[in-house]
Amino acid sequence: MAVSVVVPAFPGTARPGAETRCRVRVRNTGPVVDQCTVLLVGEPSDWTRVEPPSVNLLPDAERELDLVFAPPRSPEVLAGEKPFAIRVLSREDPEGSVVEEGTVTVEAFSSIVTELVPRSSAGRRTGAHTVATDNLGNEAKWLTISAADPDDRLDFRIKPRSALAEAGYATFVKVKARPKKTFWKGVDRTLPFQVSVHPEGEDVFPLNGIMTQRQLLPRGLLLALALLIALALVLAIMLNTILASTPISTARSTQPSPTSVTSSSSSPASGSASSSAGARPGGSGKPSGSGPSPASRSSASPPHTVRIRTDAGPVSGDAQLFSYAVRRGYTLAVTTVRLRNTARDAGTLQIRRDDQTLLSIVLDTFTGQSYQPGWTFTGGQAVVVAVTCQNTRKACTPEVEFTGSLTGA
């Protein structure tokens, strides 16, 4: 063995943010002049240096070196004993290098930062807050949390009441303030309170908070009710006036009535326009000779509206069909198509004439849209809405409204 090294059995403690020195003796036990290089191995090597890092020694000579421990003042280096090893390398006799072990103790320090978030809350029954605590020290701390208000008008729910704040981490504790008494109507009440955070072995941190209690009745409810009652009265008066001034006709309509179609995914509905014509008793059921001609009925046809509401099951690989069939002998000329997707469903929607695709769109790209397509559906043809639903949980419920004219053959 060309060199030897002596390390104190217990170099002492190292204070975070400061330097602590420990003396190490290195001796050349070889017969020639040698250069000895000292290296530190272990966790303390990141924040420890050797002064000087190497020395030249004559035979049987020795020299003292300094180990300078400088742990940072941060949670990165936890408090406690830190073992290390000193390795002395001989240039002349590499196989004669030696390793000696030692231990240094990093002192604990505390740095607690805590706050109440939000400081103030408002509600009819409960105010929600959170105690956020950052442990910037180098050892874990148990926290005890309590709350009180000076007027004893609040109850508190703290979860949890005790929590372990690990070094370098943030700890969150929920605090709910609930007024002991409520009121239906009146001005807001301000209820101050204080939350106490007590770290183990340290002074208490007081945190001030405010809970603003509001009335149980929503503001403006009485005004809204009065407006609704007034609106209902106005509508009733208008309806009564219209009914009183409109003569009642006993003649039956000869025009096809508008049809609204509502479909479900299990049984797609097919609607047809219905019509009725005045018939003489015992006759063939044909319109009376004094009635309007087919040409006049077509020209005077009111707007015809078809609404198809879908209810397609979620995550379906195939398109689910919802249709409206045009009655034979009639022609449906579509002037406006309105699409509604208020639920923002995912998937695709197609509008078809029987098996012919007229329009194809992606559902989640819109909530409402209108078109003026100029489509025509003759008697016996079906207006088909095909929905491929890609929702994961709920059904797809887009709605398609067709507006145009329905004329007889």
Secondary structure by P-SEA (a helix, b strand, c coil): ccbbbbbccccccccccbbbbbbbbbbbccccbbbbbbbbbccccccccccccbbbbcccccccccbbbbbccccccccccccbbbbbbbccccccbbbbbbbbbbbbbbbbbbbbcccccccccbbbbbbcccccccbbbbbbbbbccccccbbbbbcccbbbbcccbbbbbbbbbbbccccccccbbbbbbbbbbbcccbbbbbbbbbbbbbbccccaaaaaaaaaaaaaaaaaaaaaaaaaabbbbccccccccbbbbbbcccbbbbbbbbbbbbbccccccccccccccaaaaaaaccbbbbbbbbbccccccbbbbbbccccccbbbbbcbbbbbcccccbbbbbbbccccccbbbbccccccccccccccccccccbbbbbbcccccbbbbbbbbbbcccccc
